[in-house]
Amino acid sequence: MSAAATEEERRKQRVAIEEAAVVELRRHMAAEDYRLKKELGWHVGKEIPIATIIVLILQTAGVVWWAATTSAELKAQKDSIAATQAMQMSVDRRQDDEAQRSESRIVLQLGMLNQKLDRLIEKR
């Protein structure tokens, strides 16, 4: 075998070794990426104090309770406003009726005064 053939054979072996190393490195990097993703992904561990978890649960419950209370108060206020408006309409109707009756009485009395004045004028 000649020196060139031997050199070509060595070069092919070196390329095959390098390709195998690249494949092994890629496999190792993929495994390392998977391990890091799993390790750095979201999880609950011993490093989160139980007090923090309890506080978050209580805070969430408090917000839900506050929202329910606010909703109930808003409904009560709407009902109160509706009742007040109904009462005000009733009072307004009654006042309008009284004003019309008073106007009618005044017109009647003015008519009676006009008749009396007419009689007085006719007597003179």
C-alpha positions in Angstrom: 0.0 0.0 0.0 1.3 3.4 -0.8 1.8 6.3 1.6 -1.1 8.2 -0.1 -3.5 5.4 0.4 -2.5 5.0 4.0 -2.9 8.7 4.5 -6.3 8.6 2.9 -7.3 5.7 5.2 -6.2 7.6 8.3 -8.1 10.7 7.2 -11.3 8.6 6.7 -10.8 7.1 10.1 -10.3 10.5 11.7 -13.4 11.8 9.9 -15.4 8.8 11.1 -14.2 9.3 14.7 -15.0 13.1 14.5 -18.5 12.3 13.2 -19.1 9.8 15.9 -17.9 12.4 18.5 -20.3 15.0 17.0 -23.2 12.6 17.2 -22.3 11.7 20.8 -21.9 15.4 21.7 -25.3 16.2 20.2 -26.9 13.3 22.1 -25.2 14.5 25.3 -26.3 18.1 24.7 -29.9 17.0 24.1 -29.9 15.0 27.3 -28.4 17.9 29.2 -31.1 20.3 27.7 -33.8 17.9 28.8 -32.4 17.7 32.3 -32.0 21.5 32.6 -35.6 22.1 31.4 -36.9 19.5 33.9 -34.8 21.0 36.6 -35.6 24.6 35.9 -39.2 24.1 35.0 -42.1 25.2 37.3 -42.4 23.0 40.4 -43.3 23.3 44.0 -40.5 22.2 46.2 -39.2 22.5 49.7 -37.8 25.9 48.9 -41.3 27.4 49.0 -42.4 28.0 52.6 -45.8 26.6 53.6 -46.6 30.0 55.1 -46.4 31.6 51.6 -48.8 29.0 50.2 -51.2 29.5 53.1 -51.0 33.3 52.6 -51.8 33.0 48.9 -54.8 30.7 49.6 -56.1 33.1 52.2 -55.6 36.1 50.0 -57.4 34.4 47.1 -60.3 33.5 49.5 -60.4 37.1 50.7 -60.6 38.5 47.2 -63.5 36.1 46.4 -65.3 37.0 49.6 -64.8 40.8 48.9 -66.2 40.4 45.3 -69.2 38.5 46.6 -69.9 41.1 49.3 -69.5 44.0 46.9 -71.9 42.3 44.5 -74.5 41.8 47.2 -74.1 45.4 48.4 -74.5 46.7 44.8 -77.7 44.7 44.4 -79.1 46.0 47.7 -78.3 49.6 46.6 -80.0 49.1 43.3 -83.1 47.7 45.1 -83.0 50.6 47.5 -82.8 53.1 44.6 -85.7 51.4 42.8 -87.8 51.6 46.0 -86.9 55.2 46.6 -87.8 56.1 43.0 -91.2 54.4 43.3 -91.9 56.3 46.6 -90.9 59.6 45.0 -93.2 58.9 42.0 -96.0 58.3 44.4 -95.3 61.5 46.3 -95.0 63.5 43.0 -98.4 62.1 41.8 -100.0 63.0 45.2 -98.6 66.5 45.0 -99.7 66.9 41.4 -103.3 65.8 42.4 -103.3 68.3 45.3 -102.1 71.1 43.1 -104.8 70.3 40.5 -107.5 70.2 43.3 -106.2 73.5 44.7 -106.2 75.0 41.3 -109.8 73.8 40.7 -110.9 75.3 44.1 -109.2 78.6 43.3 -110.9 78.7 39.8 -114.2 77.9 41.5 -113.8 80.6 44.1 -112.7 83.1 41.4 -115.8 82.2 39.5 -117.9 82.8 42.6 -116.2 86.1 43.2 -116.8 87.1 39.6 -120.5 86.3 40.0 -120.7 88.4 43.2 -118.9 91.3 41.6 -121.3 91.1 38.6 -124.3 91.2 40.9 -122.8 94.1 42.8 -122.2 96.0 39.6 -125.7 95.3 38.4 -127.2 96.6 41.6 -125.5 100.0 41.2 
